[in-house]
Amino acid sequence: MKQREFITLLGGAVVACTLAGAFAPDVSRIALAQSYPGRPINVIVSFPPGGNTDIMARALQNERSKALAQTVVIINKPGAAGTLGLIELSRAAPDGYTIALTPNNPLTAQPHVQKLPYALDSFRYVCLTYFAPYVLIAGPQAPFKTFHEFVSFAKAKPENLIYGHAGVASQPHLGMLAVLKAIGAEGLGVPFTGAGPMAQALLNGTVMAIAETPAVAAASNLPVLAALSEARIAALPDVRTMKELGFPAASFTAGGLIAPASTSAAALATLEKACADATARAEYKAIAARLNRGHQRRGPRHE
């Protein structure tokens, strides 16, 4: 996946330059191309363990290690709706040994809601690694078991619904706001550092619902009430879309590998090829499919 395709999907931004030909060749770059990578590569994940970004990073970890013939280390750096990790990346040496796997939101939405020391052109876009629609997930202790019960409960009185999100204007926050706007209700949002803590809060009853990916629901065996997608999700064929339920709303997340803007073309080319090789492997595809599958053991009642 070329960087233009990646950044277009992440937010429709225009990439200022391409990987090829961005830097003139010289002796040091030729040497880099021959020796890179010569030591382990750190991959920053801007969310805590257990969330969708972390799950996808770890699904890719082993296959990238094989493709690069080098150890790949995941470093979780959660906080501030996914921006702390990208701040660290923007300040990292552009040597190809510190990169990040990030969803679209910290790049495309967060710069509009908080002042950040990075922008879209602070990074080079290596490859797209995943795309996932969002779903509405309920907690096992929530006072609703179906989507229509959720609507009735949320609309009963302002802030009757307590939901979790990963920070103001994070994708889980925007996803839940889309749901609430569609049904004409308000809720009380509780911020967490990422999907893992959000799922735990659902399980223990601290919050009642979240908007996240099918992988998060499957990892904790949580019931899915509706899909925030244009069409039904193949892995969740019995889960209706909000459009089918009469309340059009959509939300998704996409993510991929990025590097500091001044990273050499030689290192970027190596990373891009390794990413393409890793995502093409049957082992990675099997893990990704398994992580994004649905489940029926604790699904919603049919309406």
HELIX and SHEET records of a PDB file:
HELIX    1   1 GLN A    3  GLY A   11  1                                   9    
HELIX    2   2 VAL A   27  SER A   35  1                                   9    
HELIX    3   3 ASN A   52  LEU A   68  1                                  17    
HELIX    4   4 ALA A   80  GLY A   82  5                                   3    
HELIX    5   5 THR A   83  SER A   90  1                                   8    
HELIX    6   6 ASN A  105  THR A  108  1                                   4    
HELIX    7   7 GLN A  110  HIS A  112  5                                   3    
HELIX    8   8 LEU A  120  SER A  122  5                                   3    
HELIX    9   9 PHE A  147  ALA A  156  1                                  10    
HELIX   10  10 GLN A  171  ILE A  183  1                                  13    
HELIX   11  11 ALA A  195  ASN A  204  1                                  10    
HELIX   12  12 PRO A  214  ALA A  219  1                                   6    
HELIX   13  13 ALA A  265  ALA A  280  1                                  16    
HELIX   14  14 ALA A  282  LEU A  291  1                                  10    
SHEET    1   A 6 VAL A  72  ASN A  76  0                                        
SHEET    2   A 6 ILE A  41  VAL A  45  1                                        
SHEET    3   A 6 THR A  98  PRO A 103  1                                        
SHEET    4   A 6 PHE A 252  PRO A 260 -1                                        
SHEET    5   A 6 PHE A 123  ALA A 138 -1                                        
SHEET    6   A 6 ALA A 209  GLU A 212 -1                                        
SHEET    1   B 6 VAL A  72  ASN A  76  0                                        
SHEET    2   B 6 ILE A  41  VAL A  45  1                                        
SHEET    3   B 6 THR A  98  PRO A 103  1                                        
SHEET    4   B 6 PHE A 252  PRO A 260 -1                                        
SHEET    5   B 6 PHE A 123  ALA A 138 -1                                        
SHEET    6   B 6 VAL A 224  LEU A 228 -1                                        
SHEET    1   C 2 LEU A 161  HIS A 165  0                                        
SHEET    2   C 2 GLY A 187  PRO A 191  1                                        
END                                                                             
